[in-house]
Structure formats: C-alpha cells, structure tokens
C-alpha cells in the first residue's frame, strides 16, 4: 500500500504528539491500551490518560493506520497497519530532516556562545 499525495500526506501535518507516540509504540508490535501507555511513558516520560489514549486509538483506526485485533481475555490489542507503517515512516523521515537541519543551524550559534 502506498501513500498518495493529497490524501494521507496532507493528514501528516495534523498528527498530534500522542498520535505519534502511539504509532511509534505499535511499531514495536501489537499492544493493548495499558501496554501502549507503559511503552509511551518509557519512551519519553509522557503519561497518556485513558481518555486521550482511546480517542487517539479511535482516530488512528478510522484513518486505517492501526487496526484492533481480536479481544484477548479482557484486553483488545491494536496493531500498526501497512498504511500506518508507511505514514509513520514518512512522518519520522520528515521530522528527522527538520531536526538535522535545525541542529546544523544551531552549531555556529553554539560556537559563538562559548
């Protein structure tokens, strides 16, 4: 599955920090809500509240970026879809470019401040 210009790429700019953290968590494999919350907290210290998490999961699922798997006991695991993988990869690649450029631009300023 590919990302088409004018559809999925336009949505990339609307990714909230919690959505990115959930997608990154699911990139490691399927998890249920509590597992996602624990993983996100270990990633960068962000504590997602259940209301925030489940709103993000619903939004990502409606976009086709994640899918709910069959219930396992009382827990419903979620998995990254092929489209979600492509969207996350594209988003993180763009973010890396911006971060790398920003860090390069800061170098002269850091030298001047020494």
N, C-alpha and C positions, 0 to 999 in steps of 0.2 A: 504494500500500500504506500502511496506517495502523498506528500503534502502538496496541495495545489495552491498556486499564487491566488490571492484574492479570497481565499476561504480560510483554511487553517492558519496560514501565516498571519493574517490580519488579527486573529484571536491571540496570537502570541503576546502582543503588547498588553493584553488585559490579564495576563497571568499574575495573580497575587502571590505574595511570598508564601502563604500557607499552601497554595496550589503547587508551587514549585517544590516545596519541601515534601509534600505528599507524593508527587511524581518521582522525585529522587528516591524516596523511601521504597516505593514499589518497584523501582528499577532493580533493586536487590532481590526481588522475588515477591510472591503474594504474601499479604499480611491482612489480619483483621484490624479493626479500628484501634484497639488498645495497643497492638503491636506497632501500628503506624505512629501512634502518639509517643511511644517509647523511643522508636527509632529517630523520629524528628527531634525529640529532646536531646538524644545523644549526638545528633548531627551538629546542632548549633545552640542548644540550650532553650529553644523555643518550646513553650508548653502550650500545645493546642488544646483548647477547651472542646468538649464533645460537640457542642452546637456548631462551632466553627468547622471542626473536622467533618462532620456529617453533611454540612452544607457544601463544603469543598468536594467531598466524595460524590454527592449528587450532581454537582455541576460538571465535574470531570467525566462522570459516567454518561451524562446527557450529551456530551461532546464526542463520546466514543473513545476517549483517551484511556479510560480504565473500564474494567468490567467486574461485576460482582460474580463471585464463584458460588457454587452450591454451599449451603449452610453446613458448617462443621460443628456439630453439637449446638451450642447457643451462639456461636460466632459466625459471622459472614466475612470470609476473606475477599480481598479485592486484588486484581492483577492489572498490570500495565498492558495495554493492547499494543499491537504493531504500530498503529497510528500514534498512540501515546508515546511510544518509544521514539518515533521519528520527530514528533513535536518537541519532546524534551531535549533530544539531541540537538535539534536546530536552535532551540532557545538557549541552551547552555553554550553552544558554539558561539552564538552572537554575544552572549554575556562575557565569555572569555575574551573575545576580541575587544570589547569595550574595556574590560578590566586591564588587559595587557597594554592597551593604548594609554589608559589613564595612568598606569604605573610608570610607563616610559616618560610621559609628560611630567610626572612629578619628580623624576630624577634630577633635572637641573635645579629645581627649587630646593630639593633636599640638600644638594651640594652647596647652594648659596646660603642656606640657613646654618651651615656648620661653622 
